[in-house]
Amino acid sequence: MRHVQGRARRTGVAPAAVLTWAALLAGCSFGGSGTLGSDGAPGKPPAPEDVIHVTPDDDSKAVRPGRPLRVEVPDGRLRKVTVVRSQDAQESPVPGHIGADGRTWRPDEDRLALAATYTVDVVALDSDGRRSARHTTFTTFVPDQRFIGYVTPENRAVVGTGMIVSIDFGRRIADRAAVERAVRVSARPPVEIRPHWFGAGRLDFRPERYWKPGTEVTVDLNLRDVQGAPGVYGLQDKTFAFTVGRSQTSLVDAATHTMQVRRDGQLLATVPITAGAPRNPTYNGKMVVMDMRDVTRMNGRTVGFGGEYDIPDVPHALKLTDSGTFVHGNYWSPDAPGRINVSHGCVGLRDVKGGSPATPAGWFFDRSLVGDVIEVVGSTQKTVAPDNGLGGWNMTWKEWKAGSAVK
């Protein structure tokens, strides 16, 4: 009998323990439906939404980025606020802080992200010390139109000292100041770098003078959700970086048909060239190598000429302007370099069909980098426009700085 009674007593205790833990779990539920007084005694539970106010409202849709995210308790104090943002299949915490009065919570960054879901979990005490919890979610506006920035030079490139950072947005930017503030270009060692807008779709950056060799440059595009035009928002949070290599500049004299190539200030060679003929003279001014092609096709129709030329295999081509100015190998006029200007505006160096590293054009190509500066003097043509390629070095520092949208 003793053994049976002992079992009976234990059997009677277990349900009571289970009920006690169930009651405690219900009282601490994060569903917001249960409360306990500060002394642990049960009290009449107010609705969680009466104790804890969350803005935007629970289950709100298409919330605009200008709407504030706030958590408040009219009476009592906040104990814990956790906000998580889900965007592009990734979750990240939203940092924020509870105010000194203990009644308000604000995010550290006030602007909401677009196309995101926010989850808010709050624990608070009401004026009677009773605990309450609330869980809410809302989603933000998904824009129909986005813009991105296409950056020159390429990420991780090694470039010449004349490289200008150029960002093409591919569409018109109405709020240029907002977009400009969202782009940061920095250098190590530090140097002052300033922006300049060319029209409504292109933003360039450069220092006052050519970069020093070995400089490391970083371009941060913090464009995500920045409104560039009505209804048009940026898409990127991306970083690009490049390194400045050795210093090489070349001076083309169209009148003497020569090009002097200098490396770190020292003359490497004087190369014979042919520049633009009198009817199509080469631009004067400083131009930056934008692209390098072992071989390319040159068709006059693509740059505003008629059918004067169509050469399918131009060797050792270095692009200088958007309008079609190149330094390139010339095998079809072998006697022109050093004697006469016969081109349609390009700078030609002696070469052979198929290209050869042993020719002046091959020698120069193998020693060049994107970002090298080639300056033309002695031509009858005007100075190249600053936005024709990377021609910004033809502007004074004062003129360049005046092109910023942020005053």
C-alpha positions in Angstrom: 0.0 0.0 0.0 2.8 2.4 0.8 4.2 1.9 -2.7 0.8 2.6 -4.3 0.2 5.7 -2.2 3.7 7.1 -3.0 2.9 6.7 -6.7 -0.5 8.4 -6.2 1.1 11.4 -4.5 3.6 11.9 -7.3 0.9 11.5 -9.9 -1.2 14.2 -8.2 1.7 16.7 -8.1 2.7 16.6 -11.8 -0.4 18.2 -13.3 -0.1 21.1 -10.9 3.5 21.8 -12.0 2.5 21.6 -15.6 -0.3 24.1 -15.1 2.0 26.5 -13.2 4.6 26.6 -16.1 1.8 27.0 -18.7 0.5 30.0 -16.8 3.9 31.6 -16.7 4.6 31.0 -20.3 1.2 32.5 -21.2 2.0 35.6 -19.0 5.4 36.2 -20.8 4.1 35.5 -24.3 5.5 37.7 -27.1 2.1 37.6 -28.7 1.3 40.6 -26.5 -1.9 39.0 -25.0 -0.6 38.4 -21.5 0.6 40.7 -18.7 1.7 40.4 -15.1 2.0 43.1 -12.4 5.4 44.1 -11.1 4.7 42.0 -8.0 3.8 39.0 -10.2 0.1 39.2 -9.4 -2.2 38.9 -12.3 -3.9 42.1 -13.5 -6.3 43.0 -16.2 -4.2 43.0 -19.4 -4.5 46.0 -21.6 -4.3 45.4 -25.3 -0.7 45.4 -26.5 -1.5 48.1 -29.1 -2.8 50.3 -26.3 0.5 50.0 -24.4 2.9 50.0 -27.4 2.4 52.3 -30.4 4.4 51.4 -33.6 4.5 53.6 -36.6 4.0 52.6 -39.5 1.0 50.5 -38.5 1.1 46.7 -38.4 0.7 45.2 -41.9 1.1 48.5 -43.7 2.0 48.2 -47.4 4.0 50.3 -49.8 5.3 52.6 -47.0 7.2 55.5 -48.5 10.8 56.1 -47.5 10.0 59.5 -45.9 7.7 57.9 -43.3 9.2 57.8 -39.9 9.7 54.5 -38.0 8.9 55.1 -34.3 8.1 53.0 -31.3 6.4 54.7 -28.3 4.7 54.0 -25.0 2.4 56.8 -23.7 2.8 55.6 -20.2 5.4 53.3 -18.7 8.7 52.5 -20.4 10.3 50.4 -23.1 12.4 47.5 -22.1 13.6 46.1 -25.5 13.1 47.0 -29.1 14.4 44.7 -32.0 13.9 45.7 -35.6 15.0 43.5 -38.5 15.0 44.5 -42.2 14.6 41.9 -44.9 15.8 43.0 -48.3 17.0 41.1 -51.4 16.7 37.8 -49.5 19.0 39.1 -46.7 18.2 40.1 -43.2 20.0 42.8 -41.2 19.3 44.4 -37.9 18.2 48.0 -37.8 20.2 49.9 -35.1 18.4 52.4 -33.0 18.2 53.8 -29.5 15.7 54.3 -26.7 15.3 57.9 -25.6 16.3 59.3 -22.3 12.7 59.2 -21.1 12.5 55.5 -21.8 9.3 56.0 -23.8 10.5 56.4 -27.4 12.7 54.4 -29.8 14.1 55.8 -33.0 16.3 54.2 -35.7 19.8 55.6 -36.1 19.1 56.1 -39.8 15.8 57.8 -40.3 15.2 56.8 -44.0 13.4 53.6 -44.7 14.8 51.2 -47.3 12.7 50.5 -50.4 11.4 47.1 -51.4 11.9 45.8 -47.8 10.0 44.1 -45.1 10.5 45.4 -41.5 9.8 43.3 -38.5 9.4 45.0 -35.1 9.4 43.2 -31.7 8.9 45.3 -28.6 8.8 44.5 -24.9 7.5 47.3 -22.5 6.1 48.0 -19.1 2.9 50.0 -18.7 2.4 52.6 -15.9 1.5 49.8 -13.4 4.6 47.9 -14.2 2.9 45.2 -16.1 4.8 43.6 -19.0 3.5 43.7 -22.5 4.9 42.6 -25.9 4.1 43.5 -29.5 5.1 42.0 -32.8 4.4 44.0 -36.0 5.5 44.0 -39.7 5.2 46.4 -42.6 6.6 46.5 -46.2 7.9 49.5 -48.0 7.3 51.0 -51.4 8.7 49.0 -54.4 9.6 51.5 -57.2 8.9 50.8 -60.8 12.0 52.7 -62.0 15.6 52.3 -60.8 18.9 53.8 -61.9 22.5 52.6 -61.5 25.9 54.2 -62.1 28.4 52.7 -64.6 31.9 53.5 -63.2 35.1 54.1 -65.2 37.8 52.7 -64.5 37.0 49.1 -63.9 37.2 47.6 -60.5 40.8 46.6 -59.4 42.3 48.2 -62.5 45.9 49.6 -62.5 45.7 53.0 -64.3 47.8 55.9 -65.4 48.1 59.1 -63.4 45.6 61.0 -65.5 42.6 58.7 -64.8 39.4 60.6 -64.1 36.6 58.7 -62.2 33.5 58.9 -64.4 30.1 57.7 -63.5 27.4 57.4 -66.2 23.9 57.0 -64.8 22.2 56.1 -68.1 19.3 58.4 -67.4 18.6 62.0 -66.4 19.2 62.9 -62.8 16.9 65.6 -61.5 18.2 65.8 -57.9 21.9 66.0 -58.7 22.8 67.1 -55.2 21.2 64.1 -53.5 23.0 61.7 -55.9 26.3 63.6 -55.5 26.1 63.2 -51.7 25.6 59.5 -52.1 28.9 59.0 -54.0 32.3 59.2 -52.2 35.7 59.0 -53.8 38.6 58.8 -51.5 42.4 58.2 -51.9 45.3 56.8 -50.0 47.5 58.8 -49.5 44.8 61.4 -49.0 44.2 64.2 -51.6 41.4 66.6 -52.3 39.0 65.1 -54.9 36.1 67.1 -56.2 33.1 66.3 -58.4 31.9 67.9 -61.6 28.6 67.2 -63.4 28.5 67.0 -67.2 24.8 67.4 -68.0 22.2 65.5 -66.0 23.6 62.0 -66.4 27.3 62.0 -65.9 29.3 62.8 -62.7 33.2 62.9 -62.8 35.8 63.1 -60.0 39.4 64.2 -60.1 42.1 65.8 -58.0 43.6 69.2 -58.8 46.7 67.6 -60.3 47.4 64.2 -61.7 47.4 61.3 -59.2 50.7 60.4 -57.6 52.0 56.9 -58.6 50.9 54.2 -56.1 47.8 56.0 -55.0 44.9 53.7 -54.1 41.5 55.1 -55.0 38.1 53.9 -53.6 34.7 54.8 -55.1 31.7 54.1 -52.8 28.3 54.2 -54.5 25.7 54.5 -51.7 22.9 55.0 -54.2 20.5 52.5 -52.8 17.0 54.1 -52.5 18.3 57.6 -53.3 15.7 59.5 -55.3 17.5 60.7 -58.5 14.3 61.9 -60.2 10.6 61.8 -59.4 9.7 58.1 -58.9 13.3 57.0 -59.9 15.5 55.5 -57.2 19.1 54.2 -57.0 19.8 50.5 -56.8 23.5 50.2 -55.8 25.4 49.9 -52.6 28.7 49.0 -54.2 32.4 49.8 -53.9 35.0 50.0 -56.7 38.7 50.5 -56.2 41.7 51.0 -58.5 45.5 51.7 -58.1 47.5 54.3 -59.9 50.6 52.9 -61.6 53.7 54.6 -62.9 53.5 58.1 -64.4 53.6 58.4 -68.2 52.6 61.4 -70.3 53.0 62.0 -74.0 53.1 65.2 -75.9 52.0 65.1 -79.5 53.1 68.1 -81.7 51.0 68.1 -84.8 53.2 70.8 -86.4 56.4 68.8 -86.1 54.9 65.4 -86.5 56.4 64.0 -83.3 55.4 62.5 -80.0 57.6 62.8 -76.9 57.0 60.0 -74.4 58.0 60.7 -70.8 58.1 58.2 -67.9 58.3 59.7 -64.4 59.4 63.0 -66.0 62.2 61.5 -68.0 62.1 61.4 -71.8 61.8 57.8 -73.0 61.6 58.4 -76.7 60.5 60.8 -79.5 58.3 58.9 -81.9 57.3 60.1 -85.4 53.6 60.5 -85.9 51.0 61.6 -88.4 48.1 63.7 -87.1 44.9 65.0 -88.7 45.1 66.4 -92.2 44.2 70.1 -92.7 40.6 69.2 -93.5 40.2 67.1 -90.3 42.8 68.3 -87.8 43.4 66.6 -84.5 41.9 68.1 -81.3 44.4 70.1 -79.2 44.4 69.6 -75.5 44.8 66.9 -72.9 43.2 63.5 -73.6 43.2 60.4 -71.4 43.5 56.8 -72.7 40.0 55.4 -72.2 40.4 52.0 -73.8 43.1 49.8 -75.4 42.5 47.4 -78.3 45.0 45.1 -79.9 43.0 45.4 -83.1 39.8 47.3 -84.0 37.7 48.3 -87.0 37.5 51.9 -88.0 34.6 53.0 -90.2 34.2 56.7 -91.0 30.4 56.4 -91.0 30.4 55.7 -87.3 32.0 59.0 -86.4 30.2 61.4 -88.8 32.3 60.9 -91.9 31.1 59.4 -95.2 32.6 56.4 -96.8 36.1 57.8 -96.9 37.5 54.8 -95.0 36.6 51.5 -93.5 39.7 49.6 -92.1 38.8 46.3 -90.5 42.1 45.6 -88.7 43.6 48.8 -87.3 46.4 47.6 -84.9 47.5 49.0 -81.5 44.5 51.3 -80.9 44.2 53.6 -77.9 40.9 55.4 -77.6 41.1 59.1 -76.5 37.6 60.5 -77.1 34.0 59.5 -77.4 33.9 61.2 -80.8 36.5 58.7 -82.2 40.0 60.1 -81.7 42.6 57.3 -81.3 46.3 56.9 -81.2 46.8 53.8 -83.4 49.1 51.9 -85.7 49.1 52.9 -89.3 50.3 50.4 -91.9 48.5 51.9 -95.0 50.5 55.2 -95.0 54.0 54.0 -94.0 55.8 57.2 -95.2 53.5 59.7 -93.5 54.6 59.5 -89.8 57.3 62.2 -89.1 56.6 63.9 -92.5 52.9 64.8 -93.1 49.5 64.8 -91.5 47.1 62.6 -93.4 44.6 61.2 -90.9 40.9 62.1 -90.2 41.8 63.4 -86.7 43.6 60.4 -85.1 47.3 60.2 -84.3 49.0 57.5 -86.3 52.3 55.7 -85.5 54.2 53.5 -88.0 53.1 49.9 -87.9 52.6 46.8 -90.1 49.5 44.9 -91.0 48.6 42.6 -88.1 50.7 44.7 -85.7 54.2 44.1 -84.4 55.7 44.9 -81.0 58.9 46.0 -82.9 57.2 48.9 -84.6 56.8 52.4 -83.0 53.0 51.7 -82.5 53.7 48.3 -80.9 56.4 49.8 -78.6 54.1 52.6 -77.4 51.1 50.3 -77.0 53.0 47.9 -74.8 54.2 50.7 -72.5 50.8 52.4 -72.1 48.0 52.1 -69.5 44.4 53.2 -69.5 44.5 56.5 -67.7 47.7 57.8 -69.4 47.6 61.4 -70.6 48.3 62.3 -74.2 48.4 66.0 -74.9 48.2 67.4 -78.4 49.6 70.8 -79.4 50.3 72.6 -82.7 47.1 71.7 -84.4 44.7 74.1 -86.0 41.7 72.4 -84.3 40.1 73.7 -81.1 40.7 72.2 -77.7 38.9 69.0 -77.0 35.7 69.5 -75.0 36.0 68.4 -71.3 33.2 65.9 -71.6 34.5 64.4 -74.9 36.1 61.3 -73.3 37.9 62.1 -70.1 38.9 65.6 -71.1 38.4 67.2 -67.7 42.1 68.1 -67.4 41.5 70.9 -69.8 39.5 72.8 -67.2 41.0 74.9 -64.5 40.6 73.8 -60.9 38.2 76.7 -60.3 36.1 75.7 -63.3 36.1 72.1 -62.3 34.9 72.8 -58.7 32.1 75.0 -60.0 30.5 72.0 -61.5 29.4 70.5 -58.2 25.7 70.4 -57.4 26.4 70.7 -53.7 27.1 74.3 -52.8 
